[in-house]
Amino acid sequence: MKHVGLIYKSELWFDSIENAQAAFASEIGQQAYDDVPNFAENVAVTYITETQKF
């Protein structure tokens, strides 16, 4: 098996989809997004889902 490097995982939790959208649309959210190529060679797909308790 070929060593391909370390795998890191991060999770972000928000109280609502709207809060997540606002965070990613903010200046700091855009700066974080733009910085990804500086530390990550391969980036996995990000999924945003919403769950509700009944």
HELIX and SHEET records of a PDB file:
HELIX    1   1 ILE A   17  ALA A   25  1                                   9    
HELIX    2   2 GLU A   27  ASP A   35  1                                   9    
HELIX    3   3 VAL A   36  ASN A   38  5                                   3    
END                                                                             
